[in-house]
Amino acid sequence: MDNFNNGHGGIKEKDILDFSISVNPLRLSWIEKLPFENLFRYTYIQWIEEKFYKHFNGVIVAGATEAFHIVGYHILNDAYVIIPRPNYLDYFKVAKFSSKYIDSPWYFVKKKFDLNILEKSIKCGKRKNKKVAVFLGNPNNPTGIYQDLHELIKLNEDVIFIIDEAFIDFVGKCVDIDYENVVRIRTFTKFFGIPGIRVGYVISKKFENVFKRYRMEWGVGGMGYTFLEKLLDNLKGLKDFTLKTHEFIVAQKKLFEDFIYVKSDANYFLIDVKSVEKFLDFSLENKVYVRDARNFGLNLVRIGIRNKEDNKALLNTLKKWRDVYDSRLYGRW
């Protein structure tokens, strides 16, 4: 089976363990008890926005996707946009909305990100165009690597940096990048394991009003509003939940240390299975589905951490694959 065209992960079949998506397998105790009453009325995020802003310092949007679209249509106008690879594919989609030029240098070298390559692209962009913007995922998708971008941003105050922090809550220690020229896009769906609720927020000093002006009315929806309302009433429990999540993810990734391609700071990681095409078929035969990373430009697969039982099943599948591949390699298969 070839899922090369699958750009986001996810599978319809419920009897297959889906490791292609990257959401927290742990749940807050109250999430599954959210009431449905707000599905039957209009809810205005302005009703809770002041309280939300006080704690999260951001503008509520209908998930990272809406934020990306606003960036594409209203911030990247006539810009020289740099999207270093590998990176999340939707950056390229929204960059085409209104930008003048898109540069996509490959900066993942010897299992590390070479920021010097990115710097060269920025300098080139400044020579060619007045307006330069950079798209980055931090931690990066698909590698899971978190980078300290403080110096890069500080040295390029005339460049707009759009930083996708969808998985930032999985990172233990982070460097604050509270600069005028930065747009930080965050989502609740990953860390709280609720991809079905489209809700997130944007932190940006310079462009805050742009997001308030162009976001959709009722875009968050009744369940998204209910989630935010409940979250704001239960902020005290977030610290313990975050610590518990970090400990769980670190422990589970340790089980796969013999297979992980490069150290990841997020809740997902890359694996070199040698033959992606054959492994996709093999994994499905074992009721396991993974993310094909070839459309990131990597001949690898990406794995999202699930619960202990599911992770054990994946580990057994990987061990079986290694035995099969080694047998073929040495002429015994």
Rosetta silent file (secondary structure, phi, psi, omega in degrees, C-alpha in Angstrom):
SEQUENCE: MDNFNNGHGGIKEKDILDFSISVNPLRLSWIEKLPFENLFRYTYIQWIEEKFYKHFNGVIVAGATEAFHIVGYHILNDAYVIIPRPNYLDYFKVAKFSSKYIDSPWYFVKKKFDLNILEKSIKCGKRKNKKVAVFLGNPNNPTGIYQDLHELIKLNEDVIFIIDEAFIDFVGKCVDIDYENVVRIRTFTKFFGIPGIRVGYVISKKFENVFKRYRMEWGVGGMGYTFLEKLLDNLKGLKDFTLKTHEFIVAQKKLFEDFIYVKSDANYFLIDVKSVEKFLDFSLENKVYVRDARNFGLNLVRIGIRNKEDNKALLNTLKKWRDVYDSRLYGRW
SCORE:     score description
SCORE:     0.000 S_00000001
   1 L     0.000  140.486 -179.545    0.000    0.000    0.000 S_00000001
   2 L  -118.430  112.810  176.577    1.235    3.489   -0.834 S_00000001
   3 L  -106.737   32.330 -176.349    0.057    6.388    1.354 S_00000001
   4 L   -59.546  -31.359 -177.968    2.569    8.786   -0.180 S_00000001
   5 L   -84.522   -1.843 -179.997   -0.163   11.307   -0.999 S_00000001
   6 L   -79.465  103.988 -171.761   -1.404   11.384    2.584 S_00000001
   7 L   -86.279  -11.380 -174.016   -0.236   14.794    3.712 S_00000001
   8 L  -128.811  -11.670 -175.801   -1.540   14.902    7.279 S_00000001
   9 L    88.128  172.288  179.874   -1.869   11.398    8.642 S_00000001
  10 L   102.510  142.289 -179.445   -4.962    9.701    9.977 S_00000001
  11 L  -140.900  145.880 -175.375   -6.855    6.607    8.867 S_00000001
  12 L   -75.427  -39.509 -175.166  -10.569    5.791    8.738 S_00000001
  13 L   -62.696  130.057 -176.143  -10.384    2.140    9.810 S_00000001
  14 L   -88.629  -13.351 -178.294  -10.904    1.764   13.565 S_00000001
  15 L   -91.537    6.816  179.153   -9.382   -1.703   13.921 S_00000001
  16 L  -113.410  133.749  178.750   -5.913   -0.456   12.955 S_00000001
  17 E   -72.427  119.289 -174.035   -3.588    1.270   15.445 S_00000001
  18 E   -97.846  103.998  176.381   -2.978    4.746   14.032 S_00000001
  19 L  -101.070   10.812 -177.026    0.514    6.083   14.761 S_00000001
  20 L   -84.430  -16.710  176.501    0.381    8.566   11.880 S_00000001
  21 L  -103.406  157.326 -174.112   -1.143   11.348   13.990 S_00000001
  22 L  -124.859   82.710  176.867    0.647   13.037   16.885 S_00000001
  23 L  -126.940  157.397 -177.850   -1.684   13.833   19.771 S_00000001
  24 L   -64.109  124.140  177.492   -1.338   13.309   23.494 S_00000001
  25 L   -75.050  -15.613  177.606   -2.545    9.831   24.517 S_00000001
  26 L   -84.813  153.988 -177.804   -3.187   11.143   28.049 S_00000001
  27 L  -129.872  142.516  169.186   -6.436   12.936   28.872 S_00000001
  28 L   -67.873  144.750 -173.797   -7.484   15.552   31.366 S_00000001
  29 L   -59.904  -29.527 -174.189  -10.081   14.045   33.713 S_00000001
  30 L   -94.318   -7.755 -173.278  -12.807   16.480   32.679 S_00000001
  31 H   -62.765  -42.949 -177.404  -12.384   16.437   28.899 S_00000001
  32 H   -78.044   -0.337  179.423  -14.643   13.460   28.216 S_00000001
  33 H  -109.845   15.688 -179.095  -17.328   14.966   30.433 S_00000001
  34 L   -62.165  132.725  179.838  -17.765   18.209   28.481 S_00000001
  35 L   -72.671  156.769 -177.485  -21.463   19.188   28.260 S_00000001
  36 L  -100.561    3.338 -172.162  -23.185   19.506   24.878 S_00000001
  37 H   -59.390  -31.467 -177.953  -25.472   22.433   25.717 S_00000001
  38 H   -75.429   -4.964  174.909  -23.418   24.964   23.732 S_00000001
  39 H   -72.679  -16.238 -173.837  -24.100   23.009   20.532 S_00000001
  40 H  -106.440   15.250  177.397  -27.620   24.426   20.573 S_00000001
  41 L  -150.440  164.707  174.305  -26.789   28.132   20.751 S_00000001
  42 L   -76.619  134.794  176.868  -24.457   30.731   19.299 S_00000001
  43 L  -120.712  133.754 -179.149  -21.290   31.161   21.340 S_00000001
  44 L  -109.219  121.027 -178.564  -19.055   34.229   21.057 S_00000001
  45 L   -64.446  -18.311  176.986  -15.413   33.789   21.946 S_00000001
  46 H   -61.993  -23.099 -179.328  -15.416   37.477   22.899 S_00000001
  47 H   -66.730  -29.176 -177.718  -17.305   36.431   26.036 S_00000001
  48 H  -117.016    3.010 -172.132  -14.251   34.615   27.387 S_00000001
  49 H   -66.729  -37.055 -179.611  -11.479   36.350   25.462 S_00000001
  50 H   -63.157  -44.247  178.660  -10.448   38.794   28.182 S_00000001
  51 H   -67.505  -39.140  179.059   -9.993   35.981   30.689 S_00000001
  52 H   -63.904  -45.123 -177.533   -8.247   33.833   28.081 S_00000001
  53 H   -62.365  -35.743 -179.517   -5.855   36.627   27.108 S_00000001
  54 H   -59.783  -35.430 -175.848   -4.922   37.181   30.745 S_00000001
  55 H   -97.977  -31.158 -174.435   -3.596   33.611   31.013 S_00000001
  56 H  -114.564   -9.603  173.874   -2.446   32.801   27.450 S_00000001
  57 L    56.799   34.645 -177.674   -1.618   36.240   26.057 S_00000001
  58 L  -143.872  169.743  179.372   -3.041   35.361   22.634 S_00000001
  59 E   -95.087  127.148 -179.120   -5.920   35.770   20.184 S_00000001
  60 E   -70.653  134.413  176.207   -8.313   32.808   19.947 S_00000001
  61 E  -136.863  167.924  179.662   -8.651   31.236   16.483 S_00000001
  62 L   -82.309   66.105  178.895  -10.263   28.122   15.020 S_00000001
  63 H    81.006  170.929 -178.968   -7.098   26.063   15.251 S_00000001
  64 H   -62.891  -31.949 -177.533   -3.703   26.560   13.641 S_00000001
  65 H   -60.689  -43.781  178.089   -5.189   26.110   10.155 S_00000001
  66 H   -63.941  -40.571  179.086   -7.272   29.286   10.395 S_00000001
  67 H   -60.973  -43.519  178.689   -4.226   31.154   11.705 S_00000001
  68 H   -60.284  -41.517 -178.749   -2.144   29.928    8.746 S_00000001
  69 H   -65.911  -39.449  176.997   -4.785   31.087    6.291 S_00000001
  70 H   -63.892  -41.303  176.167   -4.908   34.558    7.834 S_00000001
  71 H   -59.525  -46.894 -176.624   -1.111   34.708    7.598 S_00000001
  72 H   -62.491  -39.959 -176.320   -1.225   33.620    3.965 S_00000001
  73 H   -88.092  -28.952 -168.129   -3.811   36.155    2.863 S_00000001
  74 H  -123.892   -5.388  179.259   -3.049   39.150    5.090 S_00000001
  75 L  -120.512  -31.612 -176.771    0.575   39.030    6.277 S_00000001
  76 L   -90.647   11.154 -178.567    2.582   37.455    3.451 S_00000001
  77 L   -52.403  121.815  176.589    1.376   39.891    0.775 S_00000001
  78 L    57.364   25.050 -178.084    4.167   40.390   -1.822 S_00000001
  79 L   -91.505  155.819  168.814    6.693   38.838    0.564 S_00000001
  80 E   -89.693  105.822 -172.636    9.786   36.772   -0.142 S_00000001
  81 E  -100.864  130.655  179.188    8.841   33.686    1.881 S_00000001
  82 E  -111.942  123.052  177.152   11.406   31.196    3.140 S_00000001
  83 L  -125.570   90.436 -179.666   10.272   27.719    4.177 S_00000001
  84 L   -65.843  141.198 -178.500   13.340   25.641    5.034 S_00000001
  85 E  -104.734  153.967    1.052   12.815   21.920    4.566 S_00000001
  86 L   -79.902  147.894  179.779   11.804   19.530    5.908 S_00000001
  87 L  -156.537  168.494  179.805    8.745   21.259    7.308 S_00000001
  88 L   -56.906  130.315 -170.682    4.977   20.984    7.567 S_00000001
  89 L   -67.478  -26.742 -177.862    3.544   20.955    4.035 S_00000001
  90 H   -66.320  -19.059  176.367    0.685   23.408    4.678 S_00000001
  91 H   -59.841  -40.336 -179.865    3.216   26.239    4.992 S_00000001
  92 H   -66.998  -37.621 -179.511    3.774   25.970    1.243 S_00000001
  93 H   -61.301  -50.652 -176.770    0.040   25.976    0.584 S_00000001
  94 H   -74.920  -26.674  178.846   -0.663   29.222    2.437 S_00000001
  95 H   -64.793  -25.346 -179.086    2.541   30.880    1.200 S_00000001
  96 L   -78.049  -11.065 -176.676    1.115   30.655   -2.329 S_00000001
  97 L   -61.294  -46.300 -172.922   -1.920   32.758   -1.401 S_00000001
  98 L  -147.723    1.520 -177.617   -0.262   36.162   -1.754 S_00000001
  99 L   -75.294  161.735  179.428    3.542   35.945   -1.570 S_00000001
 100 L   -88.390  -36.447 -175.598    5.827   37.070   -4.388 S_00000001
 101 E  -152.173  143.587  178.048    8.453   34.318   -4.111 S_00000001
 102 E  -121.898  123.075  177.295    8.969   31.091   -2.143 S_00000001
 103 E  -111.085  133.543 -176.528   12.431   29.792   -1.276 S_00000001
 104 L  -133.304   71.589  179.853   12.727   26.312    0.253 S_00000001
 105 L   -69.198  147.193  175.198   16.356   25.478    1.106 S_00000001
 106 E   -86.866  116.822 -175.217   17.171   22.060    2.559 S_00000001
 107 L  -122.903   13.974  176.056   18.761   22.738    5.952 S_00000001
 108 E   -96.516   96.988 -172.420   18.575   19.339    7.656 S_00000001
 109 E  -122.098  127.081  179.743   22.181   18.191    7.345 S_00000001
 110 L    52.654   44.463  176.727   23.769   15.234    9.163 S_00000001
 111 L    65.378   23.262  176.611   20.697   14.901   11.380 S_00000001
 112 E  -138.687  158.133  175.658   20.903   18.549   12.488 S_00000001
 113 E   -92.294  123.521 -179.333   19.416   21.844   11.361 S_00000001
 114 L   -94.567   98.994 -178.330   22.026   24.147    9.873 S_00000001
 115 H   -69.087  -16.844  175.566   20.837   27.680   10.642 S_00000001
 116 H   -64.793  -36.238  177.208   23.696   29.075    8.543 S_00000001
 117 H   -65.298  -40.786  177.813   21.887   27.784    5.454 S_00000001
 118 H   -65.715  -40.454  177.937   18.737   29.561    6.597 S_00000001
 119 H   -58.861  -41.744  179.020   20.726   32.746    7.242 S_00000001
 120 H   -62.494  -39.582  178.200   22.022   32.697    3.654 S_00000001
 121 H   -66.401  -37.843  178.391   18.465   32.417    2.347 S_00000001
 122 H   -64.633  -44.437  178.364   17.391   35.339    4.534 S_00000001
 123 H   -61.942  -40.922  177.691   20.238   37.504    3.227 S_00000001
 124 H   -63.130  -43.105  178.997   19.337   36.561   -0.326 S_00000001
 125 H   -61.991  -40.120  179.556   15.695   37.427    0.326 S_00000001
 126 H   -64.930  -33.850  178.833   16.614   40.840    1.728 S_00000001
 127 H   -71.036  -32.195 -174.146   18.618   41.647   -1.408 S_00000001
 128 H   -92.380  -23.300 -171.766   15.742   40.690   -3.695 S_00000001
 129 L  -149.154  150.527  179.540   12.721   42.007   -1.812 S_00000001
 130 L   -72.289  -34.014 -174.873   11.719   44.576    0.808 S_00000001
 131 L  -111.460  122.450 -179.430    9.525   42.158    2.718 S_00000001
 132 E  -125.704  136.035  178.637   10.907   38.816    3.929 S_00000001
 133 E  -133.845  145.964 -179.797    9.083   36.182    5.981 S_00000001
 134 E  -124.227  130.407  175.268   10.226   32.839    7.396 S_00000001
 135 E  -100.151  126.714  177.116    8.001   29.851    8.232 S_00000001
 136 E  -141.333  141.180  170.032    9.318   27.496   10.924 S_00000001
 137 E   -98.718  132.405 -179.192    7.865   24.723   13.025 S_00000001
 138 L  -142.787  103.596    4.608    9.312   24.591   16.524 S_00000001
 139 L   -66.789  154.991 -176.764    9.571   21.785   17.398 S_00000001
 140 L   -69.044  143.677  171.507    9.996   20.865   13.769 S_00000001
 141 L  -114.340  112.152   33.778    7.549   18.599   11.995 S_00000001
 142 L  -112.144    1.011 -170.925    8.495   15.859   11.098 S_00000001
 143 L   -78.065  -28.725 -176.143   11.777   15.524   13.053 S_00000001
 144 L    83.533    5.541 -178.026   10.510   16.667   16.471 S_00000001
 145 L   -79.040  129.454  174.604   13.662   18.740   17.003 S_00000001
 146 L   -96.740  137.526 -178.700   13.273   21.905   19.094 S_00000001
 147 L  -121.662  145.734  171.558   15.607   24.815   18.307 S_00000001
 148 L   -83.400  105.450 -174.736   16.656   27.902   20.224 S_00000001
 149 L   -98.235    7.688 -174.841   15.733   30.591   17.666 S_00000001
 150 H   -53.734  -54.258 -176.120   16.495   33.539   19.941 S_00000001
 151 H   -66.401  -41.915 -179.941   19.680   34.724   18.189 S_00000001
 152 H   -58.050  -46.030 -178.385   18.360   34.137   14.660 S_00000001
 153 H   -71.356  -40.770 -179.172   15.280   36.266   15.295 S_00000001
 154 H   -62.145  -36.151 -178.658   17.151   38.939   17.243 S_00000001
 155 L   -81.573   -6.449 -179.125   19.644   39.395   14.385 S_00000001
 156 L  -132.248   60.722 -176.474   16.850   39.715   11.808 S_00000001
 157 L   -68.492  -15.171  178.775   14.412   42.184   13.320 S_00000001
 158 L   -92.827    7.327  179.342   13.333   43.305    9.840 S_00000001
 159 L  -111.146  140.022  176.150   12.128   39.795    8.957 S_00000001
 160 E   -86.904  125.495  177.853    8.702   38.363    9.862 S_00000001
 161 E  -109.530  118.052  173.989    8.987   34.982   11.591 S_00000001
 162 E   -99.595  109.111 -175.029    5.916   32.761   11.617 S_00000001
 163 E  -107.035  114.003  177.691    6.632   30.118   14.253 S_00000001
 164 E   -84.121  109.901 -177.739    4.323   27.116   14.388 S_00000001
 165 L  -109.239   38.570 -177.162    4.365   25.966   18.031 S_00000001
 166 L   -58.565  -31.108 -176.600    1.708   23.258   17.704 S_00000001
 167 L  -112.373   16.321 -173.866    3.860   20.790   19.688 S_00000001
 168 H   -63.991  -29.472 -177.769    5.634   23.252   21.985 S_00000001
 169 H   -69.908  -15.192  177.102    3.839   21.981   25.114 S_00000001
 170 H   -84.369  -10.840 -178.214    5.576   18.612   24.733 S_00000001
 171 L   -86.511  133.889 -177.904    9.001   20.278   25.049 S_00000001
 172 L   -63.629  -59.825 -179.020   10.504   20.351   28.522 S_00000001
 173 L  -120.741  131.388 -178.290   12.417   23.650   28.450 S_00000001
 174 L  -126.662  153.872  176.460   11.789   26.440   25.944 S_00000001
 175 L   -99.223  127.155 -179.284   13.361   29.809   25.205 S_00000001
 176 L   -69.864  131.463  179.327   10.917   32.720   25.125 S_00000001
 177 L  -121.325   62.664 -176.058   10.900   34.545   21.767 S_00000001
 178 L   -87.067   74.827 -178.565    8.740   37.538   22.619 S_00000001
 179 L  -115.111  155.575 -178.343    9.767   39.795   19.722 S_00000001
 180 L   -61.058  -33.562 -172.773    7.848   42.369   17.718 S_00000001
 181 L   -93.107   15.210 -175.076    8.516   40.591   14.419 S_00000001
 182 E  -113.178  137.649  170.909    7.277   37.148   15.514 S_00000001
 183 E  -114.679  116.268 -178.568    3.924   35.416   14.991 S_00000001
 184 E  -107.819  119.824 -176.113    3.579   32.373   17.263 S_00000001
 185 E  -107.454  124.868 -177.458    0.799   29.953   16.340 S_00000001
 186 E  -128.485  156.208  179.165   -0.417   27.460   18.921 S_00000001
 187 E  -137.797  150.629  177.544   -3.140   24.839   19.102 S_00000001
 188 L   -92.146  -14.585 -171.821   -4.801   22.917   21.918 S_00000001
 189 L   -64.656  -34.293 -176.241   -5.667   19.888   19.785 S_00000001
 190 L   -75.242  -54.467 -173.235   -2.250   18.203   20.018 S_00000001
 191 L   -69.488  -31.567 -178.799   -1.402   18.499   23.697 S_00000001
 192 L   -98.894    4.465  174.320   -4.904   17.763   24.933 S_00000001
 193 L    64.298   38.396 -177.099   -5.530   14.990   22.401 S_00000001
 194 L  -129.054   63.601 -178.609   -8.648   16.562   20.857 S_00000001
 195 L   -61.714  -18.993  179.576   -8.056   16.898   17.078 S_00000001
 196 L   -75.806  -13.297  177.201  -11.822   16.982   16.555 S_00000001
 197 L  -105.214  114.836 -177.553  -12.054   20.386   18.278 S_00000001
 198 L   -87.849   93.847 -179.385  -10.557   23.109   16.119 S_00000001
 199 L  -150.129  135.392  179.544   -9.272   25.655   18.619 S_00000001
 200 E  -159.621 -165.553  179.066   -5.973   27.459   19.103 S_00000001
 201 E  -156.248  162.911 -177.475   -4.476   30.901   19.577 S_00000001
 202 E  -125.632  131.805  176.232   -1.912   33.332   18.162 S_00000001
 203 E  -108.660  116.148 -178.949    0.653   35.375   20.073 S_00000001
 204 L  -161.039  119.279  178.481    1.835   38.425   18.135 S_00000001
 205 L   -66.989  -47.161 -173.262    2.561   41.977   19.220 S_00000001
 206 L   -76.736  -36.436 -171.122    2.582   43.442   15.709 S_00000001
 207 L  -112.782   15.985 -177.888   -0.216   41.452   14.057 S_00000001
 208 H   -55.033  -45.709 -177.785   -2.622   40.816   16.918 S_00000001
 209 H   -69.739  -25.218  176.761   -5.338   43.014   15.415 S_00000001
 210 H   -63.448  -43.458 -179.718   -4.974   41.331   12.018 S_00000001
 211 H   -70.426  -36.916  177.444   -6.048   38.025   13.538 S_00000001
 212 H   -65.390  -36.282 -176.310   -8.902   39.631   15.468 S_00000001
 213 H   -74.051  -40.532 -170.234  -10.142   41.323   12.307 S_00000001
 214 H  -103.901   -3.850  176.819  -10.000   38.379    9.900 S_00000001
 215 L   -67.876  155.291 -177.986  -10.818   35.333   12.040 S_00000001
 216 L   -75.120  143.894  170.461  -14.200   33.708   11.365 S_00000001
 217 L   -71.108  134.840  179.767  -17.222   34.441   13.489 S_00000001
 218 L    59.521   19.672 -179.408  -18.205   31.248   15.365 S_00000001
 219 L   -63.604  -33.368 -178.875  -15.232   29.491   13.762 S_00000001
 220 L   -69.978  -35.513  177.425  -14.334   27.819   17.051 S_00000001
 221 H    84.101  167.797 -174.909  -17.781   26.273   17.433 S_00000001
 222 H   -63.288  -43.456 -178.520  -19.812   25.227   20.468 S_00000001
 223 H   -72.214  -34.362  176.046  -17.571   22.379   21.659 S_00000001
 224 H   -64.025  -42.657  177.263  -14.433   24.465   21.187 S_00000001
 225 H   -62.204  -44.730  179.880  -15.980   27.246   23.246 S_00000001
 226 H   -60.744  -41.930  178.492  -17.023   24.746   25.934 S_00000001
 227 H   -60.637  -48.161 -179.194  -13.493   23.344   26.058 S_00000001
 228 H   -61.906  -42.175  179.994  -11.949   26.810   26.498 S_00000001
 229 H   -60.366  -45.165 -179.547  -14.485   27.740   29.152 S_00000001
 230 H   -69.011  -38.797  179.201  -13.737   24.550   31.093 S_00000001
 231 H   -60.621  -43.848 -179.314   -9.978   24.942   30.607 S_00000001
 232 H   -66.058  -24.048  177.923  -10.030   28.429   32.092 S_00000001
 233 H   -86.677   -8.054 -175.551  -11.869   27.064   35.128 S_00000001
 234 L  -130.401   35.831 -177.252   -9.296   24.297   35.632 S_00000001
 235 H   -66.433  -26.780 -177.402   -5.941   26.008   35.093 S_00000001
 236 H   -63.208  -28.056 -177.736   -4.572   24.797   38.427 S_00000001
 237 H   -85.247   -4.781 -175.698   -4.422   21.224   37.169 S_00000001
 238 H   -67.524  -37.802 -177.835   -2.404   22.054   34.042 S_00000001
 239 H   -61.971  -46.022  179.590    1.001   21.965   35.707 S_00000001
 240 H   -66.966  -39.134  179.169    0.536   18.419   37.007 S_00000001
 241 H   -64.978  -40.298  179.377   -0.943   17.252   33.696 S_00000001
 242 H   -64.772  -45.106  179.106    1.994   18.744   31.784 S_00000001
 243 H   -62.336  -43.571  179.322    4.544   17.094   34.071 S_00000001
 244 H   -62.055  -41.117  178.939    2.750   13.760   33.811 S_00000001
 245 H   -63.832  -47.181 -179.650    2.691   14.043   30.015 S_00000001
 246 H   -58.592  -45.679 -179.049    6.399   14.866   29.780 S_00000001
 247 H   -63.003  -40.763 -178.812    7.333   11.907   31.970 S_00000001
 248 H   -66.535  -47.459 -177.621    5.127    9.559   29.969 S_00000001
 249 H   -63.281  -43.546  179.197    6.411   10.677   26.548 S_00000001
 250 H   -61.172  -45.404 -179.193   10.066   10.482   27.625 S_00000001
 251 H   -64.058  -41.203 -178.179    9.580    6.978   29.070 S_00000001
 252 H   -71.598  -37.477  177.443    7.749    5.710   25.995 S_00000001
 253 H   -65.194  -31.051  179.417   10.281    7.132   23.541 S_00000001
 254 H   -61.191  -30.647  178.622   13.017    5.360   25.474 S_00000001
 255 H   -62.890  -27.378 -174.779   11.436    2.033   24.467 S_00000001
 256 L  -103.550   13.881 -172.139   12.129    2.879   20.835 S_00000001
 257 L   -60.596  -24.654  177.853   15.674    4.212   21.232 S_00000001
 258 L   -75.239  -12.457 -175.376   17.114    1.421   19.052 S_00000001
 259 L  -113.448  -23.487 -173.610   14.900    2.554   16.173 S_00000001
 260 E   -64.266  129.980 -175.673   14.690    6.366   16.463 S_00000001
 261 L   -73.453  -42.630  179.924   16.459    8.107   13.565 S_00000001
 262 L  -148.314  143.316 -177.987   17.189   11.400   15.339 S_00000001
 263 L   -55.889  128.600 -179.081   16.501   12.613   18.896 S_00000001
 264 L  -112.086  142.078  176.645   13.066   14.178   19.120 S_00000001
 265 L   -99.204    0.048 -176.103   11.843   16.732   21.672 S_00000001
 266 L  -108.390 -165.700 -178.934    8.198   16.161   20.760 S_00000001
 267 L   -95.706   21.520  177.954    5.681   13.315   21.054 S_00000001
 268 E  -145.263  164.806 -179.382    6.680   11.822   17.696 S_00000001
 269 E  -156.991  164.976  179.541    9.876   10.630   16.053 S_00000001
 270 E   -99.301  148.743  176.152   11.330    9.384   12.765 S_00000001
 271 E  -132.809  136.203  174.521   12.396    5.826   11.967 S_00000001
 272 L   -92.382  106.055 -178.301   14.563    4.584    9.119 S_00000001
 273 L   -99.399    8.286  177.697   12.871    1.375    7.950 S_00000001
 274 L    72.232  -53.620  178.858   15.143    1.133    4.857 S_00000001
 275 L  -124.882   96.689 -176.567   12.246    0.400    2.486 S_00000001
 276 H   -60.031  -46.818 -177.240    9.280    2.663    3.209 S_00000001
 277 H   -55.271  -49.601 -178.386    7.071    1.101    0.549 S_00000001
 278 H   -70.010  -35.190  179.997    7.503   -2.437    1.865 S_00000001
 279 H   -67.751  -36.309  178.406    7.239   -1.373    5.494 S_00000001
 280 H   -59.815  -42.169  176.801    3.899    0.351    4.880 S_00000001
 281 H   -66.311  -44.829 -178.427    2.497   -2.929    3.577 S_00000001
 282 H   -62.273  -43.995 -177.880    4.124   -4.915    6.381 S_00000001
 283 H   -65.846  -39.234  178.649    2.827   -2.614    9.118 S_00000001
 284 H   -66.388  -34.786  175.322   -0.732   -2.723    7.785 S_00000001
 285 H   -61.751  -26.904  179.119   -0.587   -6.519    7.743 S_00000001
 286 L   -99.793   18.415  176.608    0.181   -6.180   11.459 S_00000001
 287 L    61.498   36.683  178.827   -2.719   -3.739   12.000 S_00000001
 288 E  -128.655  135.982 -179.680   -0.387   -0.744   12.407 S_00000001
 289 E  -123.470  131.020 -177.895   -0.500    2.496   10.418 S_00000001
 290 L  -124.840  171.338 -178.497    2.356    5.020   10.329 S_00000001
 291 E   -92.509  119.838  175.261    3.045    8.378    8.669 S_00000001
 292 E   -71.367  119.505 -176.459    4.902    8.229    5.372 S_00000001
 293 L   -95.555    8.891 -178.047    7.564   10.970    5.586 S_00000001
 294 H   -67.024  -29.818  178.279    8.539   10.900    1.915 S_00000001
 295 H   -79.281    0.588  165.708    6.424   13.944    1.100 S_00000001
 296 H   -89.195   -9.088 -175.208    8.571   15.815    3.632 S_00000001
 297 L    94.376   15.162 -177.478   11.530   14.826    1.455 S_00000001
 298 L  -121.994  130.278  179.087   12.672   12.082    3.834 S_00000001
 299 L   -84.243   60.393 -173.910   12.801    8.375    3.031 S_00000001
 300 L  -140.396  177.319  171.148   11.583    7.604    6.559 S_00000001
 301 E  -123.946  151.310  179.194    8.384    7.068    8.524 S_00000001
 302 E  -109.865  138.216 -177.250    7.078    9.176   11.394 S_00000001
 303 E  -119.139  130.974  173.549    5.621    7.661   14.542 S_00000001
 304 E  -102.590  132.977 -178.613    3.308    9.373   17.042 S_00000001
 305 L   -64.322  134.557  174.091    3.330    8.080   20.622 S_00000001
 306 L  -116.917 -158.076  179.903    0.138    6.309   21.761 S_00000001
 307 L   -75.498  171.930 -173.381   -0.758    4.525   25.001 S_00000001
 308 H   -58.171  -45.539 -177.405    1.479    1.851   26.572 S_00000001
 309 H   -63.529  -44.851  179.773   -0.364   -1.134   25.124 S_00000001
 310 H   -66.377  -40.330  179.434   -0.411    0.283   21.588 S_00000001
 311 H   -62.855  -36.582  177.914    3.233    1.323   21.790 S_00000001
 312 H   -64.483  -39.651  178.255    4.161   -2.207   22.809 S_00000001
 313 H   -63.863  -40.848  177.813    2.333   -3.551   19.738 S_00000001
 314 H   -64.767  -43.342 -179.716    4.245   -1.121   17.520 S_00000001
 315 H   -59.249  -42.661  177.742    7.551   -2.080   19.117 S_00000001
 316 H   -63.602  -37.407  178.029    6.861   -5.748   18.403 S_00000001
 317 H   -65.086  -42.162  179.293    6.016   -4.880   14.799 S_00000001
 318 H   -65.252  -39.338  178.309    9.281   -2.980   14.403 S_00000001
 319 H   -65.815  -40.939  177.312   11.265   -5.858   15.862 S_00000001
 320 H   -62.987  -41.839  179.115    9.545   -8.292   13.496 S_00000001
 321 H   -63.750  -42.241  179.607   10.298   -5.987   10.573 S_00000001
 322 H   -60.282  -41.566  178.429   13.945   -5.718   11.563 S_00000001
 323 H   -64.591  -42.464  179.577   14.217   -9.506   11.619 S_00000001
 324 H   -65.559  -44.522 -177.922   12.523   -9.783    8.215 S_00000001
 325 H   -66.189  -42.632  178.555   14.651   -7.046    6.684 S_00000001
 326 H   -62.458  -37.209  178.744   17.891   -8.506    8.082 S_00000001
 327 H   -64.734  -40.420  178.149   16.937  -11.917    6.714 S_00000001
 328 H   -67.615  -39.570 -177.456   16.431  -10.438    3.277 S_00000001
 329 H   -62.108  -35.923 -177.471   19.662   -8.472    3.545 S_00000001
 330 L  -101.902   17.997  172.214   21.674  -11.600    4.263 S_00000001
 331 L    79.187   17.083 -179.155   19.937  -13.751    1.691 S_00000001
 332 L  -104.809    7.890 -179.073   17.690  -15.699    4.072 S_00000001
 333 L  -135.710    0.000    0.000   14.431  -14.130    2.884 S_00000001
